Amino acid sequence: MRWTSISAIFFLFFAASAFFLLPFGVRTDEEVGNSKIPGQADSAPHRFDLKRHLLKAVVLGVVLTAIYYANYVNGWITADDIDFYN
């Protein structure tokens, strides 16, 4: 597999991970004990740390890419294994 293919697969896993991880670790103003600003949504996060969120997404993207590449090299699961019509 070419390095460009690996980097494209990593980017896809990274983007999916970034969206998947959004609701985890977020605390609202009510949970923290602060008062809400008038008009603020109840679910609005108290503080969103973008750098930490992206770092978590990179780590998860690297892990998923490594698993995908290991499966590609070793052939643990192939298209024949998931063919539902045979």
PDB file of N, CA, C and O in Angstrom:
ATOM      1  N   MET A   1       0.849  -1.163   0.000  1.00  0.00           N
ATOM      2  CA  MET A   1       0.000   0.000   0.000  1.00  0.00           C
ATOM      3  C   MET A   1       0.903   1.237   0.000  1.00  0.00           C
ATOM      4  O   MET A   1       1.890   1.297   0.734  1.00  0.00           O
ATOM      5  N   ARG A   2       0.559   2.199  -0.814  1.00  0.00           N
ATOM      6  CA  ARG A   2       1.350   3.428  -0.908  1.00  0.00           C
ATOM      7  C   ARG A   2       1.130   4.317   0.308  1.00  0.00           C
ATOM      8  O   ARG A   2       0.104   4.225   0.983  1.00  0.00           O
ATOM      9  N   TRP A   3       2.102   5.172   0.577  1.00  0.00           N
ATOM     10  CA  TRP A   3       1.988   6.066   1.727  1.00  0.00           C
ATOM     11  C   TRP A   3       0.856   7.073   1.527  1.00  0.00           C
ATOM     12  O   TRP A   3       0.256   7.534   2.498  1.00  0.00           O
ATOM     13  N   THR A   4       0.563   7.416   0.265  1.00  0.00           N
ATOM     14  CA  THR A   4      -0.535   8.350   0.021  1.00  0.00           C
ATOM     15  C   THR A   4      -1.883   7.715   0.376  1.00  0.00           C
ATOM     16  O   THR A   4      -2.783   8.387   0.879  1.00  0.00           O
ATOM     17  N   SER A   5      -2.008   6.428   0.110  1.00  0.00           N
ATOM     18  CA  SER A   5      -3.237   5.723   0.487  1.00  0.00           C
ATOM     19  C   SER A   5      -3.372   5.641   1.999  1.00  0.00           C
ATOM     20  O   SER A   5      -4.463   5.816   2.542  1.00  0.00           O
ATOM     21  N   ILE A   6      -2.272   5.378   2.670  1.00  0.00           N
ATOM     22  CA  ILE A   6      -2.297   5.302   4.129  1.00  0.00           C
ATOM     23  C   ILE A   6      -2.665   6.657   4.726  1.00  0.00           C
ATOM     24  O   ILE A   6      -3.448   6.727   5.674  1.00  0.00           O
ATOM     25  N   SER A   7      -2.104   7.737   4.174  1.00  0.00           N
ATOM     26  CA  SER A   7      -2.418   9.062   4.709  1.00  0.00           C
ATOM     27  C   SER A   7      -3.870   9.434   4.432  1.00  0.00           C
ATOM     28  O   SER A   7      -4.496  10.095   5.261  1.00  0.00           O
ATOM     29  N   ALA A   8      -4.425   9.029   3.289  1.00  0.00           N
ATOM     30  CA  ALA A   8      -5.834   9.302   3.001  1.00  0.00           C
ATOM     31  C   ALA A   8      -6.738   8.527   3.955  1.00  0.00           C
ATOM     32  O   ALA A   8      -7.736   9.062   4.439  1.00  0.00           O
ATOM     33  N   ILE A   9      -6.393   7.272   4.224  1.00  0.00           N
ATOM     34  CA  ILE A   9      -7.172   6.471   5.165  1.00  0.00           C
ATOM     35  C   ILE A   9      -7.068   7.062   6.563  1.00  0.00           C
ATOM     36  O   ILE A   9      -8.061   7.109   7.289  1.00  0.00           O
ATOM     37  N   PHE A  10      -5.865   7.520   6.953  1.00  0.00           N
ATOM     38  CA  PHE A  10      -5.721   8.170   8.257  1.00  0.00           C
ATOM     39  C   PHE A  10      -6.608   9.411   8.343  1.00  0.00           C
ATOM     40  O   PHE A  10      -7.267   9.625   9.361  1.00  0.00           O
ATOM     41  N   PHE A  11      -6.634  10.226   7.301  1.00  0.00           N
ATOM     42  CA  PHE A  11      -7.445  11.437   7.330  1.00  0.00           C
ATOM     43  C   PHE A  11      -8.930  11.099   7.493  1.00  0.00           C
ATOM     44  O   PHE A  11      -9.645  11.781   8.228  1.00  0.00           O
ATOM     45  N   LEU A  12      -9.388  10.058   6.817  1.00  0.00           N
ATOM     46  CA  LEU A  12     -10.781   9.650   6.965  1.00  0.00           C
ATOM     47  C   LEU A  12     -11.075   9.176   8.392  1.00  0.00           C
ATOM     48  O   LEU A  12     -12.101   9.535   8.970  1.00  0.00           O
ATOM     49  N   PHE A  13     -10.177   8.375   8.951  1.00  0.00           N
ATOM     50  CA  PHE A  13     -10.360   7.935  10.330  1.00  0.00           C
ATOM     51  C   PHE A  13     -10.274   9.106  11.304  1.00  0.00           C
ATOM     52  O   PHE A  13     -11.014   9.148  12.287  1.00  0.00           O
ATOM     53  N   PHE A  14      -9.377  10.057  11.040  1.00  0.00           N
ATOM     54  CA  PHE A  14      -9.245  11.235  11.893  1.00  0.00           C
ATOM     55  C   PHE A  14     -10.525  12.067  11.881  1.00  0.00           C
ATOM     56  O   PHE A  14     -11.010  12.473  12.937  1.00  0.00           O
ATOM     57  N   ALA A  15     -11.068  12.320  10.702  1.00  0.00           N
ATOM     58  CA  ALA A  15     -12.286  13.128  10.596  1.00  0.00           C
ATOM     59  C   ALA A  15     -13.461  12.425  11.281  1.00  0.00           C
ATOM     60  O   ALA A  15     -14.236  13.063  11.993  1.00  0.00           O
ATOM     61  N   ALA A  16     -13.591  11.133  11.071  1.00  0.00           N
ATOM     62  CA  ALA A  16     -14.672  10.392  11.723  1.00  0.00           C
ATOM     63  C   ALA A  16     -14.479  10.382  13.241  1.00  0.00           C
ATOM     64  O   ALA A  16     -15.449  10.499  13.990  1.00  0.00           O
ATOM     65  N   SER A  17     -13.247  10.244  13.690  1.00  0.00           N
ATOM     66  CA  SER A  17     -12.960  10.240  15.124  1.00  0.00           C
ATOM     67  C   SER A  17     -13.270  11.586  15.756  1.00  0.00           C
ATOM     68  O   SER A  17     -13.786  11.649  16.872  1.00  0.00           O
ATOM     69  N   ALA A  18     -12.954  12.665  15.043  1.00  0.00           N
ATOM     70  CA  ALA A  18     -13.217  14.003  15.577  1.00  0.00           C
ATOM     71  C   ALA A  18     -14.713  14.192  15.827  1.00  0.00           C
ATOM     72  O   ALA A  18     -15.098  14.753  16.853  1.00  0.00           O
ATOM     73  N   PHE A  19     -15.546  13.738  14.918  1.00  0.00           N
ATOM     74  CA  PHE A  19     -16.995  13.850  15.117  1.00  0.00           C
ATOM     75  C   PHE A  19     -17.492  12.866  16.172  1.00  0.00           C
ATOM     76  O   PHE A  19     -18.375  13.198  16.962  1.00  0.00           O
ATOM     77  N   PHE A  20     -16.934  11.670  16.190  1.00  0.00           N
ATOM     78  CA  PHE A  20     -17.356  10.659  17.159  1.00  0.00           C
ATOM     79  C   PHE A  20     -17.049  11.085  18.589  1.00  0.00           C
ATOM     80  O   PHE A  20     -17.837  10.808  19.494  1.00  0.00           O
ATOM     81  N   LEU A  21     -15.917  11.755  18.810  1.00  0.00           N
ATOM     82  CA  LEU A  21     -15.480  12.122  20.154  1.00  0.00           C
ATOM     83  C   LEU A  21     -16.091  13.416  20.682  1.00  0.00           C
ATOM     84  O   LEU A  21     -15.866  13.767  21.840  1.00  0.00           O
ATOM     85  N   LEU A  22     -16.852  14.129  19.867  1.00  0.00           N
ATOM     86  CA  LEU A  22     -17.400  15.416  20.297  1.00  0.00           C
ATOM     87  C   LEU A  22     -18.204  15.360  21.602  1.00  0.00           C
ATOM     88  O   LEU A  22     -17.983  16.217  22.457  1.00  0.00           O
ATOM     89  N   PRO A  23     -19.104  14.425  21.808  1.00  0.00           N
ATOM     90  CA  PRO A  23     -19.905  14.477  23.036  1.00  0.00           C
ATOM     91  C   PRO A  23     -19.202  13.973  24.293  1.00  0.00           C
ATOM     92  O   PRO A  23     -19.743  14.127  25.389  1.00  0.00           O
ATOM     93  N   PHE A  24     -18.029  13.383  24.174  1.00  0.00           N
ATOM     94  CA  PHE A  24     -17.365  12.790  25.330  1.00  0.00           C
ATOM     95  C   PHE A  24     -16.499  13.814  26.055  1.00  0.00           C
ATOM     96  O   PHE A  24     -15.724  14.538  25.430  1.00  0.00           O
ATOM     97  N   GLY A  25     -16.634  13.868  27.364  1.00  0.00           N
ATOM     98  CA  GLY A  25     -15.814  14.753  28.181  1.00  0.00           C
ATOM     99  C   GLY A  25     -16.278  16.194  28.209  1.00  0.00           C
ATOM    100  O   GLY A  25     -15.543  17.059  28.685  1.00  0.00           O
ATOM    101  N   VAL A  26     -17.468  16.481  27.718  1.00  0.00           N
ATOM    102  CA  VAL A  26     -17.985  17.846  27.693  1.00  0.00           C
ATOM    103  C   VAL A  26     -18.873  18.051  28.908  1.00  0.00           C
ATOM    104  O   VAL A  26     -19.748  17.235  29.199  1.00  0.00           O
ATOM    105  N   ARG A  27     -18.642  19.144  29.608  1.00  0.00           N
ATOM    106  CA  ARG A  27     -19.462  19.489  30.768  1.00  0.00           C
ATOM    107  C   ARG A  27     -20.149  20.815  30.508  1.00  0.00           C
ATOM    108  O   ARG A  27     -19.559  21.734  29.939  1.00  0.00           O
ATOM    109  N   THR A  28     -21.400  20.905  30.929  1.00  0.00           N
ATOM    110  CA  THR A  28     -22.169  22.132  30.729  1.00  0.00           C
ATOM    111  C   THR A  28     -21.911  23.088  31.896  1.00  0.00           C
ATOM    112  O   THR A  28     -21.298  22.716  32.897  1.00  0.00           O
ATOM    113  N   ASP A  29     -22.392  24.328  31.746  1.00  0.00           N
ATOM    114  CA  ASP A  29     -22.248  25.306  32.825  1.00  0.00           C
ATOM    115  C   ASP A  29     -22.965  24.846  34.090  1.00  0.00           C
ATOM    116  O   ASP A  29     -22.489  25.085  35.200  1.00  0.00           O
ATOM    117  N   GLU A  30     -24.100  24.190  33.924  1.00  0.00           N
ATOM    118  CA  GLU A  30     -24.854  23.702  35.073  1.00  0.00           C
ATOM    119  C   GLU A  30     -24.062  22.647  35.846  1.00  0.00           C
ATOM    120  O   GLU A  30     -24.085  22.640  37.077  1.00  0.00           O
ATOM    121  N   GLU A  31     -23.369  21.767  35.148  1.00  0.00           N
ATOM    122  CA  GLU A  31     -22.568  20.736  35.798  1.00  0.00           C
ATOM    123  C   GLU A  31     -21.363  21.328  36.518  1.00  0.00           C
ATOM    124  O   GLU A  31     -20.934  20.821  37.555  1.00  0.00           O
ATOM    125  N   VAL A  32     -20.823  22.408  35.956  1.00  0.00           N
ATOM    126  CA  VAL A  32     -19.656  23.052  36.558  1.00  0.00           C
ATOM    127  C   VAL A  32     -20.053  23.928  37.739  1.00  0.00           C
ATOM    128  O   VAL A  32     -19.253  24.141  38.650  1.00  0.00           O
ATOM    129  N   GLY A  33     -21.282  24.435  37.731  1.00  0.00           N
ATOM    130  CA  GLY A  33     -21.756  25.279  38.809  1.00  0.00           C
ATOM    131  C   GLY A  33     -21.839  26.751  38.430  1.00  0.00           C
ATOM    132  O   GLY A  33     -22.113  27.587  39.291  1.00  0.00           O
ATOM    133  N   ASN A  34     -21.614  27.087  37.176  1.00  0.00           N
ATOM    134  CA  ASN A  34     -21.721  28.470  36.708  1.00  0.00           C
ATOM    135  C   ASN A  34     -23.152  28.759  36.278  1.00  0.00           C
ATOM    136  O   ASN A  34     -23.917  27.852  35.949  1.00  0.00           O
ATOM    137  N   SER A  35     -23.492  30.033  36.288  1.00  0.00           N
ATOM    138  CA  SER A  35     -24.820  30.421  35.803  1.00  0.00           C
ATOM    139  C   SER A  35     -24.773  30.577  34.287  1.00  0.00           C
ATOM    140  O   SER A  35     -23.747  30.940  33.711  1.00  0.00           O
ATOM    141  N   LYS A  36     -25.905  30.294  33.662  1.00  0.00           N
ATOM    142  CA  LYS A  36     -25.984  30.393  32.206  1.00  0.00           C
ATOM    143  C   LYS A  36     -26.235  31.837  31.793  1.00  0.00           C
ATOM    144  O   LYS A  36     -26.826  32.619  32.537  1.00  0.00           O
ATOM    145  N   ILE A  37     -25.779  32.170  30.605  1.00  0.00           N
ATOM    146  CA  ILE A  37     -26.053  33.466  29.997  1.00  0.00           C
ATOM    147  C   ILE A  37     -27.450  33.394  29.395  1.00  0.00           C
ATOM    148  O   ILE A  37     -27.808  32.365  28.823  1.00  0.00           O
ATOM    149  N   PRO A  38     -28.251  34.451  29.505  1.00  0.00           N
ATOM    150  CA  PRO A  38     -29.594  34.410  28.908  1.00  0.00           C
ATOM    151  C   PRO A  38     -29.528  34.096  27.405  1.00  0.00           C
ATOM    152  O   PRO A  38     -28.784  34.725  26.652  1.00  0.00           O
ATOM    153  N   GLY A  39     -30.317  33.121  27.002  1.00  0.00           N
ATOM    154  CA  GLY A  39     -30.341  32.699  25.605  1.00  0.00           C
ATOM    155  C   GLY A  39     -29.397  31.551  25.292  1.00  0.00           C
ATOM    156  O   GLY A  39     -29.402  31.029  24.177  1.00  0.00           O
ATOM    157  N   GLN A  40     -28.593  31.157  26.259  1.00  0.00           N
ATOM    158  CA  GLN A  40     -27.638  30.066  26.059  1.00  0.00           C
ATOM    159  C   GLN A  40     -28.374  28.725  26.092  1.00  0.00           C
ATOM    160  O   GLN A  40     -29.262  28.521  26.919  1.00  0.00           O
ATOM    161  N   ALA A  41     -28.005  27.823  25.200  1.00  0.00           N
ATOM    162  CA  ALA A  41     -28.612  26.493  25.168  1.00  0.00           C
ATOM    163  C   ALA A  41     -28.213  25.705  26.410  1.00  0.00           C
ATOM    164  O   ALA A  41     -27.115  25.877  26.939  1.00  0.00           O
ATOM    165  N   ASP A  42     -29.103  24.851  26.863  1.00  0.00           N
ATOM    166  CA  ASP A  42     -28.818  24.038  28.047  1.00  0.00           C
ATOM    167  C   ASP A  42     -27.640  23.095  27.818  1.00  0.00           C
ATOM    168  O   ASP A  42     -26.923  22.755  28.759  1.00  0.00           O
ATOM    169  N   SER A  43     -27.441  22.676  26.580  1.00  0.00           N
ATOM    170  CA  SER A  43     -26.398  21.705  26.270  1.00  0.00           C
ATOM    171  C   SER A  43     -25.073  22.345  25.853  1.00  0.00           C
ATOM    172  O   SER A  43     -24.139  21.636  25.480  1.00  0.00           O
ATOM    173  N   ALA A  44     -24.981  23.668  25.912  1.00  0.00           N
ATOM    174  CA  ALA A  44     -23.745  24.342  25.486  1.00  0.00           C
ATOM    175  C   ALA A  44     -22.604  23.978  26.426  1.00  0.00           C
ATOM    176  O   ALA A  44     -22.781  23.989  27.644  1.00  0.00           O
ATOM    177  N   PRO A  45     -21.429  23.654  25.874  1.00  0.00           N
ATOM    178  CA  PRO A  45     -20.313  23.281  26.745  1.00  0.00           C
ATOM    179  C   PRO A  45     -19.794  24.478  27.536  1.00  0.00           C
ATOM    180  O   PRO A  45     -19.835  25.619  27.077  1.00  0.00           O
ATOM    181  N   HIS A  46     -19.305  24.182  28.736  1.00  0.00           N
ATOM    182  CA  HIS A  46     -18.724  25.231  29.573  1.00  0.00           C
ATOM    183  C   HIS A  46     -17.446  25.764  28.933  1.00  0.00           C
ATOM    184  O   HIS A  46     -17.270  26.974  28.785  1.00  0.00           O
ATOM    185  N   ARG A  47     -16.562  24.853  28.559  1.00  0.00           N
ATOM    186  CA  ARG A  47     -15.303  25.227  27.916  1.00  0.00           C
ATOM    187  C   ARG A  47     -14.934  24.093  26.963  1.00  0.00           C
ATOM    188  O   ARG A  47     -14.931  22.923  27.347  1.00  0.00           O
ATOM    189  N   PHE A  48     -14.622  24.454  25.716  1.00  0.00           N
ATOM    190  CA  PHE A  48     -14.260  23.450  24.716  1.00  0.00           C
ATOM    191  C   PHE A  48     -12.784  23.628  24.386  1.00  0.00           C
ATOM    192  O   PHE A  48     -12.381  24.675  23.879  1.00  0.00           O
ATOM    193  N   ASP A  49     -11.979  22.613  24.672  1.00  0.00           N
ATOM    194  CA  ASP A  49     -10.544  22.656  24.413  1.00  0.00           C
ATOM    195  C   ASP A  49     -10.263  21.985  23.067  1.00  0.00           C
ATOM    196  O   ASP A  49     -10.176  20.761  22.979  1.00  0.00           O
ATOM    197  N   LEU A  50     -10.123  22.802  22.025  1.00  0.00           N
ATOM    198  CA  LEU A  50      -9.958  22.280  20.667  1.00  0.00           C
ATOM    199  C   LEU A  50      -8.661  21.484  20.514  1.00  0.00           C
ATOM    200  O   LEU A  50      -8.652  20.438  19.866  1.00  0.00           O
ATOM    201  N   LYS A  51      -7.575  21.966  21.100  1.00  0.00           N
ATOM    202  CA  LYS A  51      -6.290  21.261  20.964  1.00  0.00           C
ATOM    203  C   LYS A  51      -6.371  19.860  21.565  1.00  0.00           C
ATOM    204  O   LYS A  51      -5.908  18.891  20.963  1.00  0.00           O
ATOM    205  N   ARG A  52      -6.953  19.763  22.733  1.00  0.00           N
ATOM    206  CA  ARG A  52      -7.072  18.450  23.376  1.00  0.00           C
ATOM    207  C   ARG A  52      -7.997  17.528  22.587  1.00  0.00           C
ATOM    208  O   ARG A  52      -7.735  16.332  22.455  1.00  0.00           O
ATOM    209  N   HIS A  53      -9.073  18.094  22.070  1.00  0.00           N
ATOM    210  CA  HIS A  53     -10.014  17.306  21.272  1.00  0.00           C
ATOM    211  C   HIS A  53      -9.332  16.769  20.007  1.00  0.00           C
ATOM    212  O   HIS A  53      -9.484  15.595  19.671  1.00  0.00           O
ATOM    213  N   LEU A  54      -8.592  17.617  19.318  1.00  0.00           N
ATOM    214  CA  LEU A  54      -7.905  17.178  18.095  1.00  0.00           C
ATOM    215  C   LEU A  54      -6.806  16.168  18.405  1.00  0.00           C
ATOM    216  O   LEU A  54      -6.563  15.254  17.617  1.00  0.00           O
ATOM    217  N   LEU A  55      -6.138  16.328  19.552  1.00  0.00           N
ATOM    218  CA  LEU A  55      -5.120  15.346  19.938  1.00  0.00           C
ATOM    219  C   LEU A  55      -5.746  13.977  20.172  1.00  0.00           C
ATOM    220  O   LEU A  55      -5.191  12.958  19.759  1.00  0.00           O
ATOM    221  N   LYS A  56      -6.895  13.951  20.829  1.00  0.00           N
ATOM    222  CA  LYS A  56      -7.601  12.676  21.020  1.00  0.00           C
ATOM    223  C   LYS A  56      -8.009  12.078  19.674  1.00  0.00           C
ATOM    224  O   LYS A  56      -7.916  10.866  19.480  1.00  0.00           O
ATOM    225  N   ALA A  57      -8.458  12.916  18.751  1.00  0.00           N
ATOM    226  CA  ALA A  57      -8.865  12.429  17.429  1.00  0.00           C
ATOM    227  C   ALA A  57      -7.662  11.895  16.655  1.00  0.00           C
ATOM    228  O   ALA A  57      -7.788  10.901  15.940  1.00  0.00           O
ATOM    229  N   VAL A  58      -6.504  12.532  16.783  1.00  0.00           N
ATOM    230  CA  VAL A  58      -5.296  12.048  16.105  1.00  0.00           C
ATOM    231  C   VAL A  58      -4.894  10.690  16.661  1.00  0.00           C
ATOM    232  O   VAL A  58      -4.568   9.779  15.901  1.00  0.00           O
ATOM    233  N   VAL A  59      -4.914  10.550  17.981  1.00  0.00           N
ATOM    234  CA  VAL A  59      -4.532   9.273  18.595  1.00  0.00           C
ATOM    235  C   VAL A  59      -5.466   8.159  18.145  1.00  0.00           C
ATOM    236  O   VAL A  59      -5.012   7.080  17.765  1.00  0.00           O
ATOM    237  N   LEU A  60      -6.769   8.418  18.188  1.00  0.00           N
ATOM    238  CA  LEU A  60      -7.731   7.407  17.746  1.00  0.00           C
ATOM    239  C   LEU A  60      -7.577   7.124  16.254  1.00  0.00           C
ATOM    240  O   LEU A  60      -7.702   5.975  15.832  1.00  0.00           O
ATOM    241  N   GLY A  61      -7.309   8.148  15.452  1.00  0.00           N
ATOM    242  CA  GLY A  61      -7.096   7.951  14.022  1.00  0.00           C
ATOM    243  C   GLY A  61      -5.870   7.107  13.735  1.00  0.00           C
ATOM    244  O   GLY A  61      -5.897   6.260  12.842  1.00  0.00           O
ATOM    245  N   VAL A  62      -4.794   7.324  14.479  1.00  0.00           N
ATOM    246  CA  VAL A  62      -3.575   6.523  14.308  1.00  0.00           C
ATOM    247  C   VAL A  62      -3.832   5.070  14.684  1.00  0.00           C
ATOM    248  O   VAL A  62      -3.396   4.161  13.977  1.00  0.00           O
ATOM    249  N   VAL A  63      -4.532   4.843  15.787  1.00  0.00           N
ATOM    250  CA  VAL A  63      -4.823   3.471  16.224  1.00  0.00           C
ATOM    251  C   VAL A  63      -5.680   2.753  15.181  1.00  0.00           C
ATOM    252  O   VAL A  63      -5.393   1.611  14.823  1.00  0.00           O
ATOM    253  N   LEU A  64      -6.723   3.413  14.698  1.00  0.00           N
ATOM    254  CA  LEU A  64      -7.599   2.780  13.707  1.00  0.00           C
ATOM    255  C   LEU A  64      -6.875   2.542  12.387  1.00  0.00           C
ATOM    256  O   LEU A  64      -7.097   1.523  11.733  1.00  0.00           O
ATOM    257  N   THR A  65      -6.009   3.476  11.991  1.00  0.00           N
ATOM    258  CA  THR A  65      -5.231   3.290  10.765  1.00  0.00           C
ATOM    259  C   THR A  65      -4.261   2.125  10.910  1.00  0.00           C
ATOM    260  O   THR A  65      -4.069   1.351   9.972  1.00  0.00           O
ATOM    261  N   ALA A  66      -3.651   2.000  12.084  1.00  0.00           N
ATOM    262  CA  ALA A  66      -2.726   0.882  12.316  1.00  0.00           C
ATOM    263  C   ALA A  66      -3.461  -0.450  12.261  1.00  0.00           C
ATOM    264  O   ALA A  66      -2.949  -1.416  11.694  1.00  0.00           O
ATOM    265  N   ILE A  67      -4.645  -0.511  12.839  1.00  0.00           N
ATOM    266  CA  ILE A  67      -5.440  -1.746  12.781  1.00  0.00           C
ATOM    267  C   ILE A  67      -5.835  -2.046  11.341  1.00  0.00           C
ATOM    268  O   ILE A  67      -5.767  -3.196  10.906  1.00  0.00           O
ATOM    269  N   TYR A  68      -6.247  -1.026  10.603  1.00  0.00           N
ATOM    270  CA  TYR A  68      -6.628  -1.211   9.207  1.00  0.00           C
ATOM    271  C   TYR A  68      -5.433  -1.718   8.392  1.00  0.00           C
ATOM    272  O   TYR A  68      -5.580  -2.640   7.589  1.00  0.00           O
ATOM    273  N   TYR A  69      -4.267  -1.129   8.590  1.00  0.00           N
ATOM    274  CA  TYR A  69      -3.080  -1.530   7.835  1.00  0.00           C
ATOM    275  C   TYR A  69      -2.648  -2.953   8.219  1.00  0.00           C
ATOM    276  O   TYR A  69      -2.249  -3.734   7.356  1.00  0.00           O
ATOM    277  N   ALA A  70      -2.726  -3.283   9.504  1.00  0.00           N
ATOM    278  CA  ALA A  70      -2.375  -4.646   9.932  1.00  0.00           C
ATOM    279  C   ALA A  70      -3.320  -5.663   9.307  1.00  0.00           C
ATOM    280  O   ALA A  70      -2.892  -6.750   8.921  1.00  0.00           O
ATOM    281  N   ASN A  71      -4.593  -5.323   9.206  1.00  0.00           N
ATOM    282  CA  ASN A  71      -5.544  -6.209   8.546  1.00  0.00           C
ATOM    283  C   ASN A  71      -5.232  -6.314   7.058  1.00  0.00           C
ATOM    284  O   ASN A  71      -5.362  -7.394   6.482  1.00  0.00           O
ATOM    285  N   TYR A  72      -4.828  -5.227   6.431  1.00  0.00           N
ATOM    286  CA  TYR A  72      -4.483  -5.230   5.009  1.00  0.00           C
ATOM    287  C   TYR A  72      -3.281  -6.138   4.750  1.00  0.00           C
ATOM    288  O   TYR A  72      -3.265  -6.889   3.774  1.00  0.00           O
ATOM    289  N   VAL A  73      -2.286  -6.069   5.613  1.00  0.00           N
ATOM    290  CA  VAL A  73      -1.064  -6.867   5.434  1.00  0.00           C
ATOM    291  C   VAL A  73      -1.316  -8.336   5.746  1.00  0.00           C
ATOM    292  O   VAL A  73      -0.877  -9.214   5.004  1.00  0.00           O
ATOM    293  N   ASN A  74      -2.022  -8.607   6.842  1.00  0.00           N
ATOM    294  CA  ASN A  74      -2.201  -9.983   7.296  1.00  0.00           C
ATOM    295  C   ASN A  74      -3.433 -10.680   6.726  1.00  0.00           C
ATOM    296  O   ASN A  74      -3.520 -11.907   6.777  1.00  0.00           O
ATOM    297  N   GLY A  75      -4.380  -9.926   6.187  1.00  0.00           N
ATOM    298  CA  GLY A  75      -5.564 -10.517   5.579  1.00  0.00           C
ATOM    299  C   GLY A  75      -6.488 -11.202   6.557  1.00  0.00           C
ATOM    300  O   GLY A  75      -7.062 -12.244   6.241  1.00  0.00           O
ATOM    301  N   TRP A  76      -6.645 -10.629   7.752  1.00  0.00           N
ATOM    302  CA  TRP A  76      -7.517 -11.243   8.754  1.00  0.00           C
ATOM    303  C   TRP A  76      -8.959 -11.270   8.287  1.00  0.00           C
ATOM    304  O   TRP A  76      -9.620 -12.305   8.377  1.00  0.00           O
ATOM    305  N   ILE A  77      -9.456 -10.149   7.791  1.00  0.00           N
ATOM    306  CA  ILE A  77     -10.821 -10.061   7.279  1.00  0.00           C
ATOM    307  C   ILE A  77     -10.742  -9.591   5.831  1.00  0.00           C
ATOM    308  O   ILE A  77     -10.195  -8.527   5.542  1.00  0.00           O
ATOM    309  N   THR A  78     -11.291 -10.392   4.929  1.00  0.00           N
ATOM    310  CA  THR A  78     -11.264 -10.048   3.505  1.00  0.00           C
ATOM    311  C   THR A  78     -12.699  -9.833   3.013  1.00  0.00           C
ATOM    312  O   THR A  78     -13.662 -10.042   3.750  1.00  0.00           O
ATOM    313  N   ALA A  79     -12.814  -9.417   1.774  1.00  0.00           N
ATOM    314  CA  ALA A  79     -14.135  -9.190   1.190  1.00  0.00           C
ATOM    315  C   ALA A  79     -14.932 -10.495   1.118  1.00  0.00           C
ATOM    316  O   ALA A  79     -16.158 -10.473   1.222  1.00  0.00           O
ATOM    317  N   ASP A  80     -14.261 -11.611   0.942  1.00  0.00           N
ATOM    318  CA  ASP A  80     -14.949 -12.905   0.903  1.00  0.00           C
ATOM    319  C   ASP A  80     -15.553 -13.265   2.256  1.00  0.00           C
ATOM    320  O   ASP A  80     -16.563 -13.966   2.319  1.00  0.00           O
ATOM    321  N   ASP A  81     -14.938 -12.788   3.339  1.00  0.00           N
ATOM    322  CA  ASP A  81     -15.446 -13.084   4.680  1.00  0.00           C
ATOM    323  C   ASP A  81     -16.753 -12.359   4.976  1.00  0.00           C
ATOM    324  O   ASP A  81     -17.551 -12.833   5.786  1.00  0.00           O
ATOM    325  N   ILE A  82     -16.982 -11.229   4.339  1.00  0.00           N
ATOM    326  CA  ILE A  82     -18.191 -10.451   4.623  1.00  0.00           C
ATOM    327  C   ILE A  82     -19.163 -10.464   3.454  1.00  0.00           C
ATOM    328  O   ILE A  82     -20.057  -9.621   3.383  1.00  0.00           O
ATOM    329  N   ASP A  83     -18.999 -11.411   2.537  1.00  0.00           N
ATOM    330  CA  ASP A  83     -19.906 -11.534   1.406  1.00  0.00           C
ATOM    331  C   ASP A  83     -21.192 -12.231   1.867  1.00  0.00           C
ATOM    332  O   ASP A  83     -21.189 -13.432   2.140  1.00  0.00           O
ATOM    333  N   PHE A  84     -22.267 -11.486   1.949  1.00  0.00           N
ATOM    334  CA  PHE A  84     -23.523 -12.015   2.488  1.00  0.00           C
ATOM    335  C   PHE A  84     -24.330 -12.806   1.460  1.00  0.00           C
ATOM    336  O   PHE A  84     -25.289 -13.477   1.842  1.00  0.00           O
ATOM    337  N   TYR A  85     -23.990 -12.756   0.196  1.00  0.00           N
ATOM    338  CA  TYR A  85     -24.806 -13.366  -0.858  1.00  0.00           C
ATOM    339  C   TYR A  85     -24.332 -14.738  -1.271  1.00  0.00           C
ATOM    340  O   TYR A  85     -24.920 -15.322  -2.182  1.00  0.00           O
ATOM    341  N   ASN A  86     -23.308 -15.283  -0.655  1.00  0.00           N
ATOM    342  CA  ASN A  86     -22.838 -16.632  -0.999  1.00  0.00           C
ATOM    343  C   ASN A  86     -23.173 -17.628   0.067  1.00  0.00           C
ATOM    344  O   ASN A  86     -22.849 -18.808  -0.066  1.00  0.00           O
TER     345      ASN A  86
END
